[in-house]
Structures are given as structure tokens and as C-alpha cells.
Amino acid sequence: MPRIIQCALAVCVSWPALHAQQPAASAHRPRVAVVRRTVDSLAKAFLAAGEAPGVSVVVIRGRDTLVSAGYGLADLENGVPATPRTMYRIGSITKQFTSASVMQLVESGQVELDESIGAYVPSLPARLHLVTVRQLLNHTSGIPSYTDVGPRWLKRIGEPMTPDTLVAFTTTDPFNFPPGTNWRYNNTGYVILGMLLEKVTGKPYAQYLDERLFKPLGLTQTTYCDNARIIPHRAQGYAKDGSGWRNAAFIDMSQPFSAGALCSTALDLAHWNQMLAGGRVVSAASYREMTTPSGAAAPKHYGFGLVADSLASHRLIEHGGGIPGFSTINAWFPDDSLSVTILPNAESAHPERLLNSIARVALGIPLDKPPQRVALSAAELARYSGQYAIQLPNGSTLQMKIWVDGDHLAAQATGQGPTVLIAYGHEVFGADFDPTVRFTFTLSAEHATKFTLAQEGATMNATRVDQR
């Protein structure tokens, strides 16, 4: 199931569209049996819809474990069932472990947030010394991300690489913006934070996290997910093509490094949520810093390796992760002491949808209802067909063809598969694979001249490039 605008990264953030205001939540807490039964149904429907071969789900409210279960298969070839203790690559959920480790050094006086990164990693190119530690933590540095450079990086994704090599991918690329003036998600920045940790502590990143976080906190199933080591209960990661599931592309796990190279279980991540929020990892002041977006990061709800959002008036702290074979999400509702962790083993999965539904169930909030579809005639559908150019956030354009296919519209972006568009009326269409997608067309003389495309919290504009 392709996205209309696919994430071009192997290590990327997930952006669930959860912050829209909803009706006030009910104060009623549903019974545990009701939550378990409903979550069981939702998870099975998630797999039945082809989201992933397997998924692990853990929901903990206070001291009560509401759900701790695995569904489907962690390994298709060997028929291994998914369980709450299945180990998944968690991708960019790693970033909160990196940021928490940096905040520990801030608390000990070894690092200052508003000091130049060059003070701690002097070997970095001179131009990067303009950037502060804070700007790396909240993605306002303007440093180009190595995962944004396309074939220059993608053709080498299977090679082992040092952090210096990863940084060197963008050494000659211009900054995206002057440091501190804007926001853009950036994996290079978190690789540099891993370098900072190694320089200041004198220990390899993986060893430092193991000694200072995993072992002291009892996170026995969280580890650096290198390729060669035997890791018990490790899930296999999958991608999907026209013939069904296939093994995901290989990535050497030295490449995501401190931006996305950890493996964990749904149970460990749920306990991590509780300990991080409860003062077991960093001080209350440091946690507020991590979960309070500021400056240019505030409009994006981004703190330090964590997104501060809300669902139906309930505060939410979350982060997702995408890496070959996996798309994951981990969430904490601080006012409800509620943790929800969803780990599928497919890179095309949309765990944020399942999070939305499961959180609503646990909070006693009605589930979302999909909009009503409308039927349009062939002549009405033809008003929207044509060739369009979509303006992407990085300044480039993506060509998309839209045409009438029987009784519906179809759309296909360059290099991606076709998808069915669903008419909702008033020039608005959705997509069959993603309920967050909305095409809103503008008509002139009975033909569309442009549209806006909203997907997972992002909005892009497109203009017609063919002639009517």
C-alpha cells in the first residue's frame, strides 16, 4: 500500500494527524475486558487489511496492563508468531533515548544546550560549529539530512559506515536555512548527537546506552540492533509489492546509528514511557525541556526526540519510526498515565491509525467515523483528470497523473503505484489506502486547475501542467 507522497527516508519520523480538536472526552474509563476485546478486534482488522504480517501491542494505564499481545507472524518464512516480547527495529523512536542521554550530560554539567556542537565534537566541519546542541535536538539546525540526498545515499545503504562518513554526505550541500530560524526533520543532527555522546563519555554509543539506560532501568529487551549479532526473538521486516510480502531491503545498522538503530519490544517501550515521565531517567525539569516545543520547533510540536500533541483534548507525547521493514509508534498520555505502543513488521504500515483507535478505546472516546462516500458520474469525474505537479516540502516537484478509471478516479505519482481516489463531495477526495489523505480541488470553467493534498499532518499544493 503506497503512500501518495512516500517517505524518502530509511529512517524517518511518523506524523500521525492526532492534534486536531475533537469533542470533549468522556470521563468514563471502560472496563479492562471491554478494552481487551475491542483492541483484539482492531489489531486483527489491522492485519486483515494488509498493514503488516505481524504486530505487537501493549497498552498500560497506571499499574494496569490492559493489553499485552502479539498478532500475526513475526517471521513469515518460519511461521514464528508475534508476541509482546518480539524484538522490532524501532527506527526513530531511538531519538528519545539519544536525547535523554544528552539531557543526562546536561544535568551533570558536561554539556550545555546552547553551546556550539563544535565545543564537544571539534572534528566536525567548521561550518557546523555554528549549530548548538539544542538546535540538533529539536531539528532547527538547518543542517542537511543524509537521508534526504537520494541516490547518493540510497545506493550505499547496505554498506557499514562511520558517523563521520554519514556527516560527510552533506558536507558540500547548503544549509536548509540559517540555524534556529526554521524546522526540518534531520537524521544527520541525531547522528552528530551520538558523536557528542561518544566524545564526552569516552564510550561507544551502544555501550553507553546499555550501561546508563538499559541495564539500570531493567530494559533487558532493548539494544543496539546490529546486523551480525544474534538477538533472540528478533522480528523479520517486510515490504510489499504487487505479488505480496517480500523481505525488506537490507540496511547496515551502522547507518541509522543514534538516529534510529535500536531494537526493542512493546513491553520495554511501555515501561520506558512510564520511567521517562516518572523521573527515573532524567529530572522533571529535563523532561519538561524534552516535551516542550519552543522557537522554530513549536509549530511542528517537536521537543527533543519527542512530539507534543493531543488527541481529543488529552495531552499526548509520542514519536514514530520508519526504517526498512518496520514502521512503529510509541505514545504516552501524561494526564491519563496511559501508554500505547504499536510495533508492526512492515515498512508500509500505518501504526498511527491503530494508535488513534486504541487510544480512544482506552480513554473511553468514541471511535472516528469515516466520511460518507458520494457517487459521481463519468462526466463529473472527468473534471478532475489531468497531469499535475506537486510542490514538495524540500522545494522539488513530483508529477502526478489523475484519470477516470471506471466509476472512480485513480492517481499515480511518478515512480509509485496507482491508487484509488474516493469521492466525498464538494471537490474533496480521499484515498483507499490512507484515511488521512485529502485531495481538495479548485475548479475553473468546470475543470480542475489545482488541488491541495493533505496527508498525515502535511499539506502540499499542486497545479495542473497539461492543457485542457
KEKEMAR-526364 format. One line per field, with one value per residue (C-alpha): residue number from 1; x, y, z; chain; residue in one letter. Coordinates in Angstrom, 2 decimals. Example, Ala and Ser with C-alpha at 12.3 -4.5 7.8 and 13.67 -1.06 7.14 Angstrom:
// KEKEMAR-526364
num <- (1 / 2)
xx <- (12.30 / 13.67)
yy <- (-4.50 / -1.06)
zz <- (7.80 / 7.14)
chaine <- (A / A)
residu <- (a / s)
//
This chain:
// KEKEMAR-526364
num <- (1 / 2 / 3 / 4 / 5 / 6 / 7 / 8 / 9 / 10 / 11 / 12 / 13 / 14 / 15 / 16 / 17 / 18 / 19 / 20 / 21 / 22 / 23 / 24 / 25 / 26 / 27 / 28 / 29 / 30 / 31 / 32 / 33 / 34 / 35 / 36 / 37 / 38 / 39 / 40 / 41 / 42 / 43 / 44 / 45 / 46 / 47 / 48 / 49 / 50 / 51 / 52 / 53 / 54 / 55 / 56 / 57 / 58 / 59 / 60 / 61 / 62 / 63 / 64 / 65 / 66 / 67 / 68 / 69 / 70 / 71 / 72 / 73 / 74 / 75 / 76 / 77 / 78 / 79 / 80 / 81 / 82 / 83 / 84 / 85 / 86 / 87 / 88 / 89 / 90 / 91 / 92 / 93 / 94 / 95 / 96 / 97 / 98 / 99 / 100 / 101 / 102 / 103 / 104 / 105 / 106 / 107 / 108 / 109 / 110 / 111 / 112 / 113 / 114 / 115 / 116 / 117 / 118 / 119 / 120 / 121 / 122 / 123 / 124 / 125 / 126 / 127 / 128 / 129 / 130 / 131 / 132 / 133 / 134 / 135 / 136 / 137 / 138 / 139 / 140 / 141 / 142 / 143 / 144 / 145 / 146 / 147 / 148 / 149 / 150 / 151 / 152 / 153 / 154 / 155 / 156 / 157 / 158 / 159 / 160 / 161 / 162 / 163 / 164 / 165 / 166 / 167 / 168 / 169 / 170 / 171 / 172 / 173 / 174 / 175 / 176 / 177 / 178 / 179 / 180 / 181 / 182 / 183 / 184 / 185 / 186 / 187 / 188 / 189 / 190 / 191 / 192 / 193 / 194 / 195 / 196 / 197 / 198 / 199 / 200 / 201 / 202 / 203 / 204 / 205 / 206 / 207 / 208 / 209 / 210 / 211 / 212 / 213 / 214 / 215 / 216 / 217 / 218 / 219 / 220 / 221 / 222 / 223 / 224 / 225 / 226 / 227 / 228 / 229 / 230 / 231 / 232 / 233 / 234 / 235 / 236 / 237 / 238 / 239 / 240 / 241 / 242 / 243 / 244 / 245 / 246 / 247 / 248 / 249 / 250 / 251 / 252 / 253 / 254 / 255 / 256 / 257 / 258 / 259 / 260 / 261 / 262 / 263 / 264 / 265 / 266 / 267 / 268 / 269 / 270 / 271 / 272 / 273 / 274 / 275 / 276 / 277 / 278 / 279 / 280 / 281 / 282 / 283 / 284 / 285 / 286 / 287 / 288 / 289 / 290 / 291 / 292 / 293 / 294 / 295 / 296 / 297 / 298 / 299 / 300 / 301 / 302 / 303 / 304 / 305 / 306 / 307 / 308 / 309 / 310 / 311 / 312 / 313 / 314 / 315 / 316 / 317 / 318 / 319 / 320 / 321 / 322 / 323 / 324 / 325 / 326 / 327 / 328 / 329 / 330 / 331 / 332 / 333 / 334 / 335 / 336 / 337 / 338 / 339 / 340 / 341 / 342 / 343 / 344 / 345 / 346 / 347 / 348 / 349 / 350 / 351 / 352 / 353 / 354 / 355 / 356 / 357 / 358 / 359 / 360 / 361 / 362 / 363 / 364 / 365 / 366 / 367 / 368 / 369 / 370 / 371 / 372 / 373 / 374 / 375 / 376 / 377 / 378 / 379 / 380 / 381 / 382 / 383 / 384 / 385 / 386 / 387 / 388 / 389 / 390 / 391 / 392 / 393 / 394 / 395 / 396 / 397 / 398 / 399 / 400 / 401 / 402 / 403 / 404 / 405 / 406 / 407 / 408 / 409 / 410 / 411 / 412 / 413 / 414 / 415 / 416 / 417 / 418 / 419 / 420 / 421 / 422 / 423 / 424 / 425 / 426 / 427 / 428 / 429 / 430 / 431 / 432 / 433 / 434 / 435 / 436 / 437 / 438 / 439 / 440 / 441 / 442 / 443 / 444 / 445 / 446 / 447 / 448 / 449 / 450 / 451 / 452 / 453 / 454 / 455 / 456 / 457 / 458 / 459 / 460 / 461 / 462 / 463 / 464 / 465 / 466 / 467 / 468)
xx <- (0.00 / 1.96 / 1.68 / 0.75 / 3.95 / 6.23 / 8.75 / 12.08 / 13.99 / 15.04 / 14.95 / 12.03 / 9.55 / 5.91 / 3.47 / 0.05 / -2.64 / -3.78 / -3.69 / -6.98 / -9.51 / -12.21 / -15.30 / -14.51 / -13.60 / -15.78 / -14.57 / -15.71 / -12.94 / -14.02 / -13.64 / -10.45 / -12.37 / -14.02 / -10.70 / -9.05 / -11.89 / -12.03 / -8.26 / -8.15 / -10.68 / -8.85 / -5.47 / -6.87 / -8.58 / -5.25 / -3.60 / -6.59 / -6.33 / -2.80 / -1.00 / 1.67 / 2.37 / 2.52 / 2.10 / 2.76 / 0.53 / 0.94 / -1.45 / -0.77 / -2.86 / -1.29 / -0.39 / -2.92 / -1.80 / -4.87 / -3.38 / -0.14 / -0.41 / 1.05 / -0.91 / 0.10 / 3.65 / 7.00 / 8.70 / 6.74 / 9.33 / 9.49 / 5.93 / 7.00 / 4.10 / 4.42 / 4.32 / 4.70 / 8.35 / 9.13 / 12.07 / 11.48 / 13.64 / 12.08 / 13.64 / 13.37 / 11.85 / 15.60 / 15.85 / 14.22 / 16.86 / 19.56 / 18.01 / 17.52 / 21.19 / 22.22 / 20.00 / 21.73 / 25.01 / 23.37 / 22.28 / 25.81 / 27.25 / 29.19 / 27.09 / 25.29 / 22.25 / 23.09 / 26.79 / 28.19 / 28.39 / 31.97 / 32.86 / 32.18 / 32.96 / 35.72 / 36.43 / 33.17 / 33.43 / 33.86 / 30.51 / 28.69 / 30.20 / 27.51 / 24.94 / 24.04 / 23.20 / 19.62 / 19.18 / 20.30 / 17.87 / 14.81 / 15.67 / 16.18 / 19.87 / 19.34 / 21.99 / 21.01 / 19.99 / 21.95 / 18.70 / 17.43 / 20.15 / 18.52 / 20.65 / 23.92 / 22.99 / 20.41 / 22.79 / 25.13 / 22.52 / 23.91 / 27.46 / 28.87 / 29.62 / 31.13 / 29.29 / 31.92 / 31.09 / 27.39 / 28.01 / 30.24 / 27.30 / 26.11 / 29.39 / 29.15 / 25.36 / 23.98 / 22.17 / 18.40 / 18.10 / 20.17 / 20.42 / 17.48 / 15.26 / 13.14 / 12.43 / 13.16 / 13.40 / 17.05 / 18.77 / 22.27 / 21.63 / 20.93 / 23.99 / 26.03 / 24.39 / 25.59 / 29.07 / 28.73 / 27.81 / 30.82 / 33.24 / 32.04 / 31.70 / 34.59 / 32.37 / 30.73 / 27.12 / 25.73 / 27.81 / 26.87 / 23.13 / 23.45 / 25.31 / 23.41 / 19.89 / 19.05 / 20.63 / 19.81 / 16.20 / 15.71 / 15.14 / 16.54 / 15.00 / 16.24 / 19.57 / 21.55 / 20.19 / 23.33 / 23.07 / 25.61 / 24.74 / 22.21 / 19.26 / 16.65 / 13.06 / 14.07 / 11.28 / 11.88 / 10.96 / 8.86 / 7.90 / 5.04 / 4.85 / 2.25 / 2.82 / 2.56 / 5.06 / 8.81 / 11.83 / 12.69 / 15.80 / 18.98 / 20.33 / 23.58 / 22.60 / 25.70 / 23.92 / 20.90 / 23.23 / 21.93 / 19.12 / 17.38 / 19.38 / 17.74 / 15.66 / 13.07 / 9.83 / 6.39 / 6.69 / 10.05 / 8.88 / 5.76 / 7.91 / 10.30 / 7.38 / 6.49 / 10.07 / 10.91 / 7.82 / 8.24 / 11.70 / 13.64 / 15.68 / 16.06 / 14.87 / 11.41 / 12.97 / 14.81 / 11.69 / 9.78 / 12.53 / 12.25 / 8.46 / 8.00 / 8.42 / 9.95 / 11.23 / 11.07 / 10.14 / 6.96 / 4.68 / 5.76 / 5.01 / 8.57 / 10.59 / 13.77 / 13.19 / 9.51 / 6.36 / 3.98 / 0.46 / -3.09 / -5.93 / -9.47 / -8.18 / -5.89 / -2.23 / -0.03 / 3.75 / 4.77 / 7.22 / 7.18 / 9.88 / 10.30 / 13.18 / 13.38 / 10.93 / 9.30 / 7.01 / 6.41 / 4.86 / 5.14 / 2.85 / 2.33 / -0.74 / 0.65 / -2.61 / -4.05 / -0.90 / -1.65 / 0.99 / 0.23 / 2.94 / 2.34 / 5.12 / 4.33 / 6.92 / 6.17 / 7.60 / 4.32 / 2.21 / 0.30 / 0.50 / -0.68 / -4.18 / -4.24 / -2.86 / -5.68 / -8.31 / -6.71 / -6.12 / -9.74 / -10.89 / -8.64 / -9.71 / -13.41 / -13.67 / -15.88 / -14.01 / -13.70 / -16.33 / -15.17 / -16.79 / -19.67 / -18.78 / -20.68 / -21.27 / -20.13 / -20.87 / -18.11 / -18.58 / -18.26 / -15.13 / -13.57 / -13.42 / -10.52 / -8.47 / -5.16 / -1.43 / -0.38 / 2.89 / 3.00 / 5.31 / 7.19 / 8.42 / 12.06 / 11.35 / 11.27 / 8.19 / 6.52 / 4.42 / 1.05 / -1.45 / -5.16 / -7.63 / -11.07 / -10.97 / -14.46 / -16.67 / -13.87 / -10.75 / -7.27 / -4.00 / -0.38 / 2.72 / 5.93 / 7.75 / 4.83 / 1.91 / -1.65 / -4.20 / -7.99 / -9.44 / -12.71 / -15.22 / -16.55 / -18.28 / -17.59 / -14.42 / -12.87 / -11.44 / -9.76 / -7.52 / -8.25 / -5.03 / -4.82 / -7.75 / -5.63 / -5.31 / -7.47 / -7.37 / -9.24 / -9.61 / -10.20 / -12.37 / -12.37 / -14.74 / -15.84 / -12.31 / -9.82 / -6.83 / -5.12 / -5.53 / -4.17 / -3.00 / -3.12 / -1.58 / -0.57 / -0.43 / 1.43 / -0.14 / 1.17 / -0.07 / -0.37 / -1.10 / -2.28 / 0.53 / -1.33 / -3.63 / -7.37)
yy <- (0.00 / 3.03 / 6.48 / 9.27 / 11.02 / 8.26 / 8.88 / 9.04 / 8.14 / 4.81 / 6.38 / 8.76 / 10.22 / 9.25 / 12.15 / 10.97 / 13.56 / 13.44 / 17.08 / 18.20 / 19.13 / 16.58 / 16.55 / 16.53 / 13.07 / 11.09 / 10.75 / 7.14 / 4.56 / 1.47 / -1.87 / -3.80 / -6.65 / -4.23 / -2.64 / -6.01 / -7.30 / -4.15 / -3.86 / -7.52 / -6.80 / -3.65 / -5.39 / -8.32 / -5.92 / -4.07 / -7.28 / -8.34 / -5.02 / -5.99 / -3.46 / -5.93 / -9.66 / -9.15 / -6.55 / -6.33 / -4.13 / -3.12 / -0.77 / 0.10 / 2.51 / 3.34 / 0.00 / -1.92 / -3.75 / -3.50 / -5.26 / -7.17 / -9.21 / -10.14 / -10.78 / -12.46 / -13.51 / -12.01 / -14.25 / -15.39 / -17.86 / -19.78 / -19.20 / -17.51 / -15.78 / -12.18 / -11.69 / -8.70 / -9.73 / -9.81 / -7.53 / -4.94 / -2.30 / 0.86 / 3.39 / 6.98 / 6.09 / 5.75 / 9.55 / 9.89 / 7.55 / 9.71 / 12.96 / 11.58 / 10.58 / 14.08 / 15.57 / 13.40 / 15.02 / 18.45 / 17.67 / 16.60 / 19.84 / 18.13 / 19.62 / 22.95 / 23.09 / 26.46 / 25.76 / 25.11 / 21.46 / 22.23 / 22.60 / 18.88 / 17.45 / 19.72 / 17.37 / 18.38 / 20.66 / 24.28 / 25.43 / 23.01 / 24.81 / 27.48 / 24.97 / 24.47 / 21.25 / 22.46 / 23.01 / 19.45 / 18.07 / 19.86 / 19.77 / 23.53 / 23.33 / 23.68 / 21.01 / 18.87 / 15.31 / 12.50 / 10.58 / 13.39 / 13.20 / 10.45 / 8.03 / 9.42 / 7.69 / 5.08 / 3.22 / 2.72 / 1.87 / -1.64 / -0.51 / -0.17 / 3.48 / 5.57 / 8.65 / 10.86 / 9.26 / 9.86 / 13.53 / 13.84 / 13.03 / 16.64 / 18.46 / 20.44 / 20.84 / 24.25 / 24.58 / 24.27 / 27.55 / 29.58 / 27.69 / 28.32 / 30.07 / 27.16 / 23.46 / 20.39 / 16.79 / 15.81 / 12.47 / 13.94 / 16.04 / 12.98 / 11.18 / 14.17 / 13.90 / 10.30 / 11.57 / 14.07 / 11.27 / 9.24 / 12.19 / 13.38 / 9.96 / 8.22 / 5.20 / 3.82 / 4.90 / 1.37 / 0.66 / 3.95 / 3.39 / -0.17 / 0.89 / 4.11 / 3.36 / -0.23 / -2.13 / 0.33 / 0.59 / -3.12 / -2.75 / -6.20 / -6.38 / -3.07 / -2.97 / -1.59 / -3.63 / -4.51 / -6.95 / -9.59 / -10.27 / -12.94 / -11.13 / -13.52 / -13.05 / -10.58 / -9.97 / -10.01 / -6.83 / -6.78 / -4.65 / -5.20 / -5.31 / -6.46 / -10.11 / -9.67 / -9.58 / -9.70 / -9.28 / -5.61 / -4.08 / -4.56 / -1.63 / -1.82 / -0.77 / 1.38 / 3.90 / 4.87 / 4.93 / 7.26 / 8.48 / 5.10 / 1.92 / 0.49 / -2.66 / -3.06 / -4.73 / -3.26 / -4.19 / -2.48 / 0.68 / 0.85 / 0.64 / 3.23 / 5.65 / 5.33 / 5.68 / 8.62 / 10.54 / 9.46 / 10.89 / 7.62 / 8.69 / 12.48 / 15.17 / 16.69 / 19.90 / 17.99 / 16.07 / 19.36 / 20.58 / 17.40 / 17.67 / 21.44 / 22.58 / 26.04 / 28.52 / 27.41 / 23.86 / 24.97 / 25.00 / 21.41 / 20.29 / 18.97 / 18.86 / 16.82 / 13.49 / 13.67 / 15.15 / 17.00 / 16.70 / 15.94 / 13.56 / 14.66 / 17.15 / 14.55 / 15.58 / 13.19 / 12.67 / 10.41 / 9.52 / 7.10 / 5.40 / 4.20 / 2.01 / -0.74 / -3.43 / -1.56 / 1.38 / 1.91 / 4.28 / 4.76 / 7.11 / 8.40 / 10.28 / 12.08 / 13.21 / 9.69 / 7.70 / 5.79 / 4.15 / 2.76 / 1.02 / -0.46 / -2.27 / -3.74 / -5.51 / -3.75 / -0.51 / 0.38 / 0.02 / 2.95 / 2.28 / 5.83 / 4.82 / 1.89 / 4.13 / 6.60 / 3.89 / 2.02 / 5.21 / 6.22 / 2.86 / 3.05 / 6.64 / 5.97 / 8.17 / 7.20 / 5.89 / 8.10 / 7.62 / 7.72 / 10.37 / 9.39 / 8.48 / 10.03 / 8.70 / 10.85 / 10.36 / 9.80 / 13.38 / 14.73 / 12.67 / 13.86 / 17.41 / 16.37 / 14.23 / 15.61 / 15.93 / 17.85 / 18.99 / 18.74 / 21.12 / 19.04 / 20.43 / 20.24 / 22.57 / 19.92 / 18.83 / 15.47 / 14.70 / 13.05 / 11.77 / 11.62 / 9.85 / 8.27 / 4.51 / 3.03 / 4.57 / 6.28 / 8.40 / 6.93 / 8.71 / 7.79 / 9.76 / 9.27 / 6.17 / 4.94 / 2.60 / 3.72 / 4.28 / 4.65 / 8.05 / 8.18 / 10.97 / 12.71 / 15.59 / 19.34 / 18.74 / 16.63 / 13.13 / 10.64 / 7.65 / 3.96 / 3.21 / 6.12 / 7.83 / 10.95 / 11.78 / 14.59 / 16.00 / 19.33 / 20.54 / 24.05 / 24.28 / 26.89 / 26.65 / 23.22 / 21.79 / 21.43 / 23.76 / 22.82 / 20.92 / 20.81 / 17.46 / 16.80 / 13.64 / 12.74 / 16.37 / 17.75 / 19.91 / 20.39 / 22.36 / 21.05 / 22.80 / 21.39 / 21.25 / 19.86 / 21.87 / 21.39)
zz <- (0.00 / -1.22 / 0.29 / -2.12 / -1.09 / 0.11 / 2.87 / 1.04 / 4.17 / 5.51 / 8.97 / 9.23 / 11.65 / 11.60 / 11.81 / 12.95 / 12.44 / 16.05 / 17.12 / 15.58 / 18.24 / 18.86 / 21.09 / 24.80 / 26.08 / 28.40 / 31.99 / 31.92 / 31.95 / 30.05 / 31.76 / 31.08 / 29.46 / 27.04 / 26.11 / 25.55 / 23.42 / 21.29 / 20.85 / 19.86 / 17.13 / 15.98 / 15.78 / 13.83 / 11.43 / 11.04 / 9.84 / 7.75 / 5.89 / 4.83 / 7.03 / 8.20 / 8.65 / 12.42 / 15.14 / 18.88 / 21.02 / 24.66 / 26.47 / 30.11 / 32.20 / 35.55 / 37.10 / 35.00 / 31.87 / 29.66 / 26.63 / 26.12 / 22.96 / 19.62 / 16.42 / 13.20 / 12.40 / 13.36 / 10.77 / 7.72 / 6.46 / 9.74 / 10.92 / 14.18 / 15.98 / 17.14 / 20.92 / 23.30 / 23.66 / 19.94 / 19.15 / 16.42 / 14.84 / 16.27 / 13.87 / 15.02 / 18.39 / 19.07 / 19.12 / 22.55 / 24.00 / 22.42 / 23.63 / 27.16 / 27.24 / 26.17 / 28.88 / 31.47 / 30.41 / 30.63 / 34.18 / 35.14 / 33.74 / 30.96 / 28.14 / 27.68 / 25.42 / 23.88 / 23.35 / 19.86 / 18.90 / 17.90 / 21.58 / 22.03 / 18.59 / 17.26 / 14.33 / 12.63 / 9.56 / 10.63 / 9.28 / 11.60 / 14.60 / 14.06 / 15.34 / 19.01 / 20.83 / 21.32 / 17.58 / 16.88 / 19.46 / 18.06 / 14.32 / 13.92 / 12.94 / 9.18 / 8.57 / 5.55 / 6.39 / 4.75 / 4.31 / 2.03 / -0.61 / -2.67 / -4.75 / -3.33 / -0.08 / -1.11 / -3.43 / -0.45 / 2.18 / 2.68 / 3.49 / 7.01 / 7.70 / 10.47 / 11.79 / 10.12 / 6.76 / 7.28 / 8.10 / 5.03 / 2.71 / 3.08 / 3.73 / 0.48 / 0.49 / 1.53 / 4.84 / 4.53 / 6.48 / 8.97 / 12.29 / 14.60 / 12.04 / 10.83 / 11.35 / 9.26 / 10.37 / 10.31 / 10.83 / 10.42 / 13.51 / 15.64 / 14.26 / 15.44 / 18.88 / 19.02 / 18.22 / 21.07 / 23.48 / 22.43 / 22.68 / 26.10 / 27.73 / 26.02 / 25.31 / 22.15 / 21.79 / 22.13 / 25.24 / 26.89 / 26.43 / 27.67 / 30.83 / 31.62 / 30.40 / 29.52 / 32.42 / 35.24 / 34.05 / 33.53 / 29.79 / 29.08 / 25.60 / 24.27 / 22.45 / 19.55 / 16.67 / 14.74 / 11.86 / 12.85 / 16.49 / 17.43 / 19.01 / 20.45 / 19.31 / 16.57 / 14.05 / 10.32 / 8.45 / 5.30 / 2.33 / -0.10 / -3.87 / -6.39 / -5.54 / -1.76 / 1.09 / 0.45 / 2.68 / 3.15 / 1.60 / 3.60 / 5.59 / 7.52 / 11.04 / 11.45 / 9.25 / 11.37 / 14.42 / 17.15 / 14.88 / 14.56 / 15.22 / 18.35 / 18.69 / 21.43 / 22.41 / 23.00 / 26.68 / 27.14 / 25.38 / 27.55 / 30.68 / 29.20 / 28.77 / 32.44 / 33.68 / 31.41 / 32.51 / 36.13 / 36.72 / 36.56 / 33.51 / 33.68 / 36.09 / 35.86 / 34.51 / 31.79 / 30.84 / 30.52 / 28.20 / 26.12 / 25.81 / 25.42 / 21.80 / 21.55 / 19.00 / 15.38 / 16.50 / 18.28 / 15.19 / 14.49 / 18.07 / 18.32 / 21.54 / 21.92 / 20.15 / 21.14 / 19.64 / 21.99 / 20.61 / 21.73 / 20.99 / 21.84 / 24.42 / 26.01 / 26.03 / 24.09 / 23.91 / 21.04 / 18.32 / 15.44 / 13.46 / 9.90 / 8.77 / 6.10 / 7.15 / 10.03 / 10.83 / 14.55 / 17.07 / 20.83 / 22.79 / 26.33 / 27.59 / 30.66 / 32.24 / 31.94 / 32.81 / 29.62 / 27.42 / 23.96 / 21.92 / 18.45 / 16.60 / 13.14 / 10.97 / 7.67 / 6.37 / 4.63 / 7.80 / 9.31 / 13.07 / 13.81 / 12.66 / 15.04 / 17.80 / 17.24 / 17.60 / 20.52 / 22.49 / 22.00 / 23.29 / 26.37 / 27.08 / 26.61 / 23.50 / 20.53 / 17.51 / 14.44 / 11.75 / 8.11 / 5.89 / 3.63 / 0.05 / -2.85 / -6.35 / -9.29 / -12.97 / -15.51 / -16.73 / -13.20 / -12.56 / -15.82 / -14.44 / -12.21 / -14.61 / -15.83 / -15.14 / -12.03 / -10.43 / -6.62 / -4.74 / -2.15 / 1.19 / 0.03 / -2.93 / -5.65 / -7.61 / -8.11 / -11.17 / -10.63 / -13.18 / -12.30 / -14.57 / -14.69 / -14.11 / -14.41 / -11.71 / -9.76 / -10.10 / -9.96 / -9.17 / -9.77 / -8.80 / -10.76 / -9.55 / -7.45 / -7.98 / -8.78 / -6.03 / -6.00 / -5.02 / -3.06 / -3.72 / -0.60 / -2.41 / -2.58 / -4.68 / -1.90 / -2.42 / -0.11 / -0.86 / -0.45 / 1.48 / 3.95 / 5.75 / 6.42 / 2.71 / 1.31 / -2.22 / -2.38 / -5.96 / -7.28 / -10.42 / -13.18 / -16.14 / -14.90 / -14.91 / -12.04 / -12.23 / -8.94 / -5.69 / -2.17 / -0.84 / 2.91 / 4.33 / 7.90 / 9.04 / 5.98 / 3.25 / -0.29 / -3.30 / -6.84 / -10.15 / -13.45 / -16.02 / -19.04 / -21.30 / -21.34)
chaine <- (A / A / A / A / A / A / A / A / A / A / A / A / A / A / A / A / A / A / A / A / A / A / A / A / A / A / A / A / A / A / A / A / A / A / A / A / A / A / A / A / A / A / A / A / A / A / A / A / A / A / A / A / A / A / A / A / A / A / A / A / A / A / A / A / A / A / A / A / A / A / A / A / A / A / A / A / A / A / A / A / A / A / A / A / A / A / A / A / A / A / A / A / A / A / A / A / A / A / A / A / A / A / A / A / A / A / A / A / A / A / A / A / A / A / A / A / A / A / A / A / A / A / A / A / A / A / A / A / A / A / A / A / A / A / A / A / A / A / A / A / A / A / A / A / A / A / A / A / A / A / A / A / A / A / A / A / A / A / A / A / A / A / A / A / A / A / A / A / A / A / A / A / A / A / A / A / A / A / A / A / A / A / A / A / A / A / A / A / A / A / A / A / A / A / A / A / A / A / A / A / A / A / A / A / A / A / A / A / A / A / A / A / A / A / A / A / A / A / A / A / A / A / A / A / A / A / A / A / A / A / A / A / A / A / A / A / A / A / A / A / A / A / A / A / A / A / A / A / A / A / A / A / A / A / A / A / A / A / A / A / A / A / A / A / A / A / A / A / A / A / A / A / A / A / A / A / A / A / A / A / A / A / A / A / A / A / A / A / A / A / A / A / A / A / A / A / A / A / A / A / A / A / A / A / A / A / A / A / A / A / A / A / A / A / A / A / A / A / A / A / A / A / A / A / A / A / A / A / A / A / A / A / A / A / A / A / A / A / A / A / A / A / A / A / A / A / A / A / A / A / A / A / A / A / A / A / A / A / A / A / A / A / A / A / A / A / A / A / A / A / A / A / A / A / A / A / A / A / A / A / A / A / A / A / A / A / A / A / A / A / A / A / A / A / A / A / A / A / A / A / A / A / A / A / A / A / A / A / A / A / A / A / A / A / A / A / A / A / A / A / A / A / A / A / A / A / A / A / A / A / A / A / A / A / A / A / A / A / A / A / A / A / A / A / A / A / A / A / A / A / A / A / A / A / A / A / A / A / A / A / A / A / A / A / A / A / A / A)
residu <- (m / p / r / i / i / q / c / a / l / a / v / c / v / s / w / p / a / l / h / a / q / q / p / a / a / s / a / h / r / p / r / v / a / v / v / r / r / t / v / d / s / l / a / k / a / f / l / a / a / g / e / a / p / g / v / s / v / v / v / i / r / g / r / d / t / l / v / s / a / g / y / g / l / a / d / l / e / n / g / v / p / a / t / p / r / t / m / y / r / i / g / s / i / t / k / q / f / t / s / a / s / v / m / q / l / v / e / s / g / q / v / e / l / d / e / s / i / g / a / y / v / p / s / l / p / a / r / l / h / l / v / t / v / r / q / l / l / n / h / t / s / g / i / p / s / y / t / d / v / g / p / r / w / l / k / r / i / g / e / p / m / t / p / d / t / l / v / a / f / t / t / t / d / p / f / n / f / p / p / g / t / n / w / r / y / n / n / t / g / y / v / i / l / g / m / l / l / e / k / v / t / g / k / p / y / a / q / y / l / d / e / r / l / f / k / p / l / g / l / t / q / t / t / y / c / d / n / a / r / i / i / p / h / r / a / q / g / y / a / k / d / g / s / g / w / r / n / a / a / f / i / d / m / s / q / p / f / s / a / g / a / l / c / s / t / a / l / d / l / a / h / w / n / q / m / l / a / g / g / r / v / v / s / a / a / s / y / r / e / m / t / t / p / s / g / a / a / a / p / k / h / y / g / f / g / l / v / a / d / s / l / a / s / h / r / l / i / e / h / g / g / g / i / p / g / f / s / t / i / n / a / w / f / p / d / d / s / l / s / v / t / i / l / p / n / a / e / s / a / h / p / e / r / l / l / n / s / i / a / r / v / a / l / g / i / p / l / d / k / p / p / q / r / v / a / l / s / a / a / e / l / a / r / y / s / g / q / y / a / i / q / l / p / n / g / s / t / l / q / m / k / i / w / v / d / g / d / h / l / a / a / q / a / t / g / q / g / p / t / v / l / i / a / y / g / h / e / v / f / g / a / d / f / d / p / t / v / r / f / t / f / t / l / s / a / e / h / a / t / k / f / t / l / a / q / e / g / a / t / m / n / a / t / r / v / d / q / r)
//
